[in-house]
């Protein structure tokens, strides 16, 4: 889970409360060791906020769930990693002799 921060400590406190309610209602656990505080724009006290809430500070560009974030998305090189993964999956499906309809459904 990525946490994006643009403003004040008060908003980060509300976000922490939201995560607590998320855990209580859905029964899922937020892994704070994997969570990062990602500043967007100029955030003056991001290190202090991260230390107070025990988050790591991340930087853009980054990836989230295998998708690139914060880079020049119109650039062809930006999507090379995703394109390569699709090529590998399609090659595997072709080896399995699936029909075209099956491959389209899988995509």
C-alpha positions in Angstrom: 0.0 0.0 0.0 1.3 3.4 -0.9 0.4 6.5 1.1 0.5 9.8 -0.8 1.1 12.9 1.2 0.6 16.4 0.0 -0.2 18.5 3.0 -0.5 18.7 6.7 0.1 16.5 9.7 -3.6 16.7 10.5 -4.4 15.0 7.2 -1.9 12.2 7.9 -3.6 11.7 11.3 -7.0 11.3 9.5 -5.4 8.8 7.1 -4.1 6.8 10.0 -7.6 6.7 11.5 -9.0 5.6 8.1 -6.5 2.7 8.0 -7.5 1.7 11.5 -11.2 1.7 10.5 -10.4 -0.2 7.4 -8.7 -2.9 9.4 -11.6 -3.0 11.9 -14.4 -3.2 9.4 -12.9 -5.5 6.7 -10.8 -7.6 9.0 -7.8 -7.1 6.7 -4.4 -6.0 8.1 -2.5 -3.1 6.7 1.2 -4.0 6.6 2.9 -0.8 7.7 6.4 -2.3 7.1 5.6 -2.3 3.3 3.9 1.1 3.4 5.6 4.2 2.2 4.9 7.9 2.5 5.2 9.3 -1.0 5.4 13.1 -1.1 3.8 14.7 -4.1 4.9 18.2 -4.8 6.9 20.1 -2.2 6.3 18.8 1.3 8.4 20.6 3.9 8.4 18.2 6.9 8.0 14.8 5.2 10.8 13.2 7.1 9.3 14.3 10.5 5.9 13.0 9.5 7.2 9.7 8.4 9.2 9.3 11.6 6.2 10.2 13.7 4.0 7.6 12.1 6.8 5.1 11.5 6.6 5.1 7.7 9.4 4.9 5.1 9.7 7.8 2.7 9.5 6.8 -0.9 10.4 8.7 -4.1 8.9 8.9 -7.5 9.3 7.3 -10.0 8.3 4.0 -8.4 6.2 0.9 -9.1 3.0 -0.2 -7.5 1.5 -3.6 -8.2 3.9 -3.9 -11.1 2.7 -0.6 -12.7 5.1 2.3 -13.0 4.2 5.5 -11.2 5.5 9.0 -11.6 7.4 8.7 -14.8 6.9 10.0 -18.3 3.9 7.8 -19.2 3.8 8.9 -22.8 7.3 7.6 -23.4 7.5 4.1 -25.0 10.4 3.1 -22.7 8.2 3.7 -19.7 6.0 0.8 -20.6 8.8 -1.7 -21.7 8.6 -3.8 -18.5 4.8 -4.3 -18.8 5.0 -5.0 -22.5 7.7 -7.6 -21.9 5.6 -9.4 -19.2 2.6 -9.5 -21.6 4.9 -10.9 -24.4 6.0 -13.7 -22.1 2.5 -14.6 -21.0 1.3 -14.6 -24.6 4.2 -16.8 -25.7 3.2 -19.3 -22.9 -0.4 -19.2 -24.0 0.6 -19.8 -27.6 2.6 -22.9 -26.6 -0.5 -24.3 -24.9 -2.4 -24.1 -28.2 -5.2 -22.1 -26.8 -7.7 -20.8 -29.3 -7.8 -17.1 -30.1 -11.0 -16.7 -28.2 -9.4 -18.2 -25.1 -6.4 -16.0 -25.3 -8.5 -12.9 -25.7 -10.6 -14.0 -22.7 -7.4 -14.4 -20.6 -6.1 -11.0 -21.6 
